[in-house]
Amino acid sequence: MKNLNIYIIGLLLLVTITQLKGQDPQFSQFYSSPLNLSPSLAGADEFSRIIANYRNQWANLPEAYKTYSFSFDHFISDYKSGIGVMVLRDQEGGVYNTTTVGLAYSYVIEVNHNIKVRPGLQATYYNRSVQYSNLDFADELSRGSSSSIEIPKNEQVNHYDFAFSLLTYTDNYWIGATGDHLLALNKQFANDPTYPSLKVMLYGGGRFKLYENVRSRTDKFISVSFLYKNQAGFNQVDIGANYEKEPFRIGIWFRGIPAFGQTADLNAVVLLVGYTFKDILINYSYDISTSRLLASTGGAHEVSIAYRLDFGKNKRKYKMGAVPCPYF
């Protein structure tokens, strides 16, 4: 069984490396990784934030897909500007690895008292490597010796890229768009003729306070959000809602809804629970795969942790930076 799992991993990763390099890693909790979603979300909270994200996809297959992300963002109220830095590490079975470092900037334009527009720009450095020597091939498993297949040499490339976004929002609604890989001038690898694929994302939603009686001192909210992505010929829609009653959150999401008549690469129902302890917010979600092919892979686990920092800013002035996306 162990050898079978290794073979499955090698096959899936080989297919991924040769055919799907154009697609970026993704989080089911896309709103919990704001700088990965949009540079316009740099400094988009009432507090400065340190955020860590972890995703383990296909958990029953050892070391199949793991993604780590770390970010810090802050809103400078005197300059109506948000700044942020993000580091992301994507590991595909120890074979195909990507490390990303990005610097984000956003600026708030007040259209009127209710509507604000927020353009954003992100400069990104990529390090990509592929370790073909870590793959196990079928004849190795059957013969118990080294493979007779000529294994390509390990490769590593570095390149720079840019992303631009535009976000508009009110006290209750938000909608925006991001274009990523705008400077796709470098091939992904020497033996790969493709370039990083342009990624277009459209996202939005609303956050609404629920009716409550006067005796209750706890605010209750419903947050509804969607994300549409197009990259390398694939269209995908994620949509869902969270119910928030501090300090708890629960949610249900649908990730990978087919769009424009296409079947998305992975369909899943995502269940989420969250808890807030003082200035620390924790979300955990589990992807329940709806694909028969992937039913035995164990779904995906995802954890997001945010630490909010209050630097004593005037909250009424600082509120200008807040975007009503799901509470995180």
C-alpha positions as CSV (number, residue, x, y, z in Angstrom):
1,M,0.0,0.0,0.0
2,K,2.9,2.4,0.8
3,N,4.4,1.8,-2.6
4,L,1.0,2.3,-4.3
5,N,0.7,5.7,-2.5
6,I,4.2,6.7,-3.6
7,Y,3.3,5.7,-7.2
8,I,0.1,7.7,-7.1
9,I,1.9,10.7,-5.8
10,G,4.6,10.5,-8.4
11,L,2.0,10.2,-11.2
12,L,-0.1,13.1,-9.9
13,L,2.8,15.3,-9.4
14,L,4.3,14.5,-12.8
15,V,1.0,15.4,-14.5
16,T,0.9,18.6,-12.5
17,I,4.4,19.6,-13.4
18,T,4.1,18.9,-17.1
19,Q,0.6,20.2,-17.7
20,L,-0.6,22.5,-14.9
21,K,2.4,24.8,-14.1
22,G,0.3,27.7,-15.2
23,Q,-1.9,27.6,-12.2
24,D,-1.1,29.2,-8.8
25,P,-1.7,27.7,-5.4
26,Q,-5.1,28.6,-3.8
27,F,-6.7,28.8,-0.4
28,S,-10.3,27.8,0.3
29,Q,-10.2,30.6,2.9
30,F,-9.2,33.1,0.2
31,Y,-10.3,36.1,2.4
32,S,-8.0,34.9,5.2
33,S,-5.0,35.4,2.9
34,P,-5.7,39.0,1.8
35,L,-2.4,39.9,0.1
36,N,-2.5,36.7,-1.9
37,L,-6.0,37.7,-3.1
38,S,-5.4,41.4,-3.8
39,P,-2.8,44.1,-3.1
40,S,-5.8,46.5,-2.5
41,L,-6.5,44.6,0.7
42,A,-3.1,45.7,2.2
43,G,-4.1,47.6,5.4
44,A,-7.8,46.8,4.8
45,D,-8.7,46.2,8.5
46,E,-9.1,48.5,11.5
47,F,-6.0,46.8,13.0
48,S,-2.6,46.0,11.7
49,R,-2.4,42.2,11.1
50,I,0.1,39.4,11.2
51,I,-1.4,36.4,9.3
52,A,-0.2,32.9,8.9
53,N,-1.9,30.3,6.6
54,Y,-1.4,26.6,6.2
55,R,-3.0,24.2,3.7
56,N,-2.5,20.5,3.4
57,Q,-4.3,19.2,0.3
58,W,-4.9,15.5,-0.2
59,A,-4.0,14.7,3.4
60,N,-4.1,10.9,2.9
61,L,-1.3,11.0,0.4
62,P,2.0,11.8,2.3
63,E,3.4,15.2,1.4
64,A,1.3,15.7,-1.7
65,Y,0.5,19.4,-1.6
66,K,1.4,21.8,1.2
67,T,1.1,25.6,1.1
68,Y,2.4,28.0,3.7
69,S,1.8,31.8,3.7
70,F,2.9,34.6,6.1
71,S,1.9,38.3,5.8
72,F,1.9,41.6,7.6
73,D,-0.2,44.6,6.6
74,H,-0.8,48.0,8.1
75,F,-2.9,51.1,7.3
76,I,-1.1,54.5,7.4
77,S,-4.1,56.8,8.1
78,D,-2.2,60.1,7.6
79,Y,-1.4,59.0,4.0
80,K,-4.6,57.0,3.3
81,S,-2.3,54.2,2.3
82,G,-2.0,50.5,3.1
83,I,1.3,48.6,3.0
84,G,2.0,44.9,3.3
85,V,4.5,42.1,2.8
86,M,3.8,38.5,2.0
87,V,5.9,35.3,1.9
88,L,4.3,32.2,0.3
89,R,5.8,28.7,0.0
90,D,4.1,26.0,-2.1
91,Q,5.4,22.4,-2.0
92,E,4.2,19.7,-4.3
93,G,5.5,16.4,-2.9
94,G,9.0,17.8,-2.5
95,V,9.3,17.8,-6.3
96,Y,7.9,21.2,-7.5
97,N,8.4,24.1,-5.1
98,T,7.7,27.8,-5.3
99,T,8.7,30.5,-2.9
100,T,7.1,33.9,-3.4
101,V,7.9,37.2,-1.7
102,G,5.7,40.2,-2.4
103,L,5.4,43.9,-1.4
104,A,2.0,45.4,-1.6
105,Y,0.7,49.0,-1.6
106,S,-2.8,50.4,-1.7
107,Y,-4.3,53.9,-1.6
108,V,-7.8,54.9,-0.5
109,I,-9.8,57.4,-2.7
110,E,-13.0,58.7,-1.1
111,V,-15.6,59.1,-3.9
112,N,-18.1,60.3,-1.3
113,H,-19.1,59.7,2.3
114,N,-20.2,56.1,1.6
115,I,-18.1,54.9,-1.4
116,K,-14.4,54.4,-1.4
117,V,-12.1,53.1,-4.2
118,R,-8.8,51.4,-3.5
119,P,-6.2,50.7,-6.2
120,G,-3.4,48.4,-5.3
121,L,0.0,47.3,-6.7
122,Q,2.2,44.4,-5.7
123,A,5.8,43.6,-6.8
124,T,6.7,40.0,-6.4
125,Y,9.8,37.9,-6.5
126,Y,9.5,34.2,-7.4
127,N,11.9,31.3,-6.9
128,R,10.8,28.1,-8.6
129,S,12.5,24.7,-8.5
130,V,11.7,21.2,-9.7
131,Q,13.5,18.2,-8.2
132,Y,13.0,15.4,-10.8
133,S,15.4,13.2,-8.8
134,N,12.8,13.0,-6.0
135,L,10.2,11.2,-8.2
136,D,9.7,7.5,-8.0
137,F,8.8,5.8,-11.4
138,A,6.8,2.7,-12.0
139,D,9.7,0.5,-13.0
140,E,11.6,1.4,-9.8
141,L,8.7,0.0,-7.7
142,S,8.2,-3.1,-9.8
143,R,11.9,-4.0,-10.1
144,G,13.1,-2.7,-6.7
145,S,16.1,-1.0,-8.4
146,S,16.9,2.3,-10.0
147,S,14.7,3.5,-12.9
148,S,15.6,2.8,-16.5
149,I,14.0,6.1,-17.5
150,E,16.3,9.0,-18.2
151,I,15.5,11.5,-15.4
152,P,15.7,15.2,-16.4
153,K,18.1,17.4,-14.4
154,N,16.9,19.4,-11.5
155,E,16.1,23.0,-12.4
156,Q,15.7,26.3,-10.6
157,V,14.7,29.7,-11.9
158,N,14.1,33.2,-10.4
159,H,12.0,36.0,-11.8
160,Y,10.0,39.1,-10.9
161,D,6.4,39.9,-11.5
162,F,3.7,42.5,-10.8
163,A,0.0,42.5,-9.9
164,F,-2.6,45.3,-10.0
165,S,-6.0,45.4,-8.4
166,L,-8.9,47.8,-8.0
167,L,-11.4,47.5,-5.1
168,T,-14.5,49.6,-4.3
169,Y,-16.5,49.3,-1.1
170,T,-19.1,50.7,1.3
171,D,-19.8,50.0,4.9
172,N,-21.6,46.7,3.9
173,Y,-20.4,45.7,0.4
174,W,-17.2,45.2,-1.5
175,I,-16.2,44.2,-5.0
176,G,-12.9,44.1,-6.7
177,A,-10.7,42.7,-9.4
178,T,-7.0,41.6,-9.6
179,G,-4.7,40.9,-12.5
180,D,-1.6,38.9,-11.7
181,H,1.5,37.9,-13.6
182,L,1.5,41.1,-15.6
183,L,5.2,40.8,-16.2
184,A,5.5,37.3,-17.5
185,L,8.8,37.7,-19.3
186,N,10.6,34.6,-18.0
187,K,10.0,31.0,-18.9
188,Q,9.0,28.9,-15.9
189,F,11.8,26.4,-16.6
190,A,14.5,26.0,-19.3
191,N,12.8,22.9,-20.8
192,D,9.3,24.4,-20.5
193,P,8.2,26.6,-23.3
194,T,5.3,28.2,-21.3
195,Y,5.4,31.4,-19.3
196,P,3.5,32.2,-16.0
197,S,-0.1,32.4,-17.0
198,L,-2.1,35.6,-16.5
199,K,-4.5,35.2,-13.6
200,V,-7.6,37.3,-13.4
201,M,-9.8,37.3,-10.2
202,L,-13.1,39.0,-9.5
203,Y,-14.2,39.0,-5.9
204,G,-16.8,40.6,-3.7
205,G,-19.5,40.2,-1.1
206,G,-21.2,41.8,1.8
207,R,-21.3,41.7,5.6
208,F,-24.6,42.4,7.4
209,K,-25.5,42.8,11.0
210,L,-28.4,40.6,12.0
211,Y,-31.5,41.8,13.9
212,E,-31.2,41.3,17.7
213,N,-33.2,42.2,20.7
214,V,-32.0,45.1,23.0
215,R,-31.0,42.7,25.8
216,S,-28.3,41.1,23.7
217,R,-24.8,42.7,23.9
218,T,-23.2,40.4,21.3
219,D,-23.2,41.5,17.6
220,K,-24.2,38.9,15.1
221,F,-23.2,39.1,11.4
222,I,-23.6,37.2,8.2
223,S,-20.7,37.5,5.7
224,V,-21.3,36.4,2.1
225,S,-18.5,36.3,-0.4
226,F,-17.5,35.0,-3.9
227,L,-14.4,34.6,-5.9
228,Y,-14.1,34.0,-9.6
229,K,-10.7,33.0,-11.1
230,N,-9.5,32.5,-14.6
231,Q,-6.0,31.2,-15.3
232,A,-4.4,28.9,-17.9
233,G,-7.8,28.2,-19.5
234,F,-9.5,27.2,-16.3
235,N,-12.6,29.0,-14.8
236,Q,-13.6,28.5,-11.2
237,V,-16.1,30.1,-8.8
238,D,-15.9,29.9,-5.0
239,I,-18.9,31.1,-3.0
240,G,-20.1,30.8,0.6
241,A,-21.1,32.5,3.9
242,N,-19.9,32.8,7.5
243,Y,-22.1,33.3,10.5
244,E,-20.3,35.4,13.1
245,K,-21.2,35.8,16.8
246,E,-18.1,36.7,18.7
247,P,-16.0,34.9,19.7
248,F,-17.3,32.2,17.3
249,R,-17.6,31.8,13.5
250,I,-19.0,29.0,11.4
251,G,-19.3,28.8,7.6
252,I,-20.1,26.7,4.6
253,W,-18.4,27.3,1.2
254,F,-18.4,25.7,-2.2
255,R,-15.0,25.7,-3.8
256,G,-14.6,25.0,-7.5
257,I,-18.1,25.5,-8.9
258,P,-17.8,25.0,-12.7
259,A,-18.0,28.2,-14.6
260,F,-18.9,29.0,-18.2
261,G,-19.7,25.3,-19.0
262,Q,-16.3,24.1,-17.8
263,T,-15.5,21.5,-15.1
264,A,-13.2,23.0,-12.5
265,D,-10.1,21.1,-11.6
266,L,-11.3,20.3,-8.1
267,N,-14.8,20.6,-6.5
268,A,-15.3,20.6,-2.8
269,V,-17.7,21.6,0.0
270,V,-15.8,23.5,2.7
271,L,-16.8,23.6,6.3
272,L,-15.3,26.3,8.5
273,V,-15.1,27.0,12.3
274,G,-13.4,29.9,13.9
275,Y,-12.7,31.4,17.3
276,T,-11.4,34.7,18.5
277,F,-9.3,35.0,21.7
278,K,-8.6,38.6,22.5
279,D,-6.5,39.8,19.5
280,I,-5.9,36.3,18.1
281,L,-8.3,34.9,15.4
282,I,-8.2,31.3,14.3
283,N,-10.0,29.7,11.4
284,Y,-10.0,26.0,10.5
285,S,-11.7,24.6,7.4
286,Y,-11.9,21.1,5.9
287,D,-12.5,20.5,2.2
288,I,-14.9,17.6,1.5
289,S,-14.1,16.5,-2.0
290,T,-17.1,15.8,-4.3
291,S,-14.9,14.1,-7.0
292,R,-15.0,10.3,-7.1
293,L,-11.4,10.3,-8.3
294,L,-10.2,12.2,-5.3
295,A,-12.5,10.7,-2.7
296,S,-9.7,8.6,-1.1
297,T,-7.2,11.4,-0.8
298,G,-8.6,12.7,2.5
299,G,-9.7,16.2,1.4
300,A,-7.8,19.2,2.5
301,H,-7.1,20.8,5.9
302,E,-6.6,24.6,6.2
303,V,-5.7,26.7,9.2
304,S,-5.4,30.5,9.3
305,I,-4.2,32.5,12.3
306,A,-4.2,36.3,12.6
307,Y,-2.8,38.5,15.3
308,R,-4.2,42.0,15.4
309,L,-2.1,44.9,16.6
310,D,-3.5,48.2,17.8
311,F,-1.0,51.0,17.6
312,G,-3.4,53.4,19.3
313,K,-4.5,55.2,16.2
314,N,-7.6,57.4,16.2
315,K,-10.2,54.7,15.3
316,R,-12.6,57.1,13.6
317,K,-9.9,58.3,11.3
318,Y,-8.5,54.8,10.9
319,K,-11.8,53.3,10.0
320,M,-11.2,54.7,6.5
321,G,-9.1,51.7,5.7
322,A,-11.6,49.0,6.8
323,V,-13.2,46.8,4.2
324,P,-16.3,44.8,5.2
325,C,-15.0,41.4,4.0
326,P,-15.4,38.3,6.3
327,Y,-14.1,39.0,9.7
328,F,-10.4,38.1,9.9
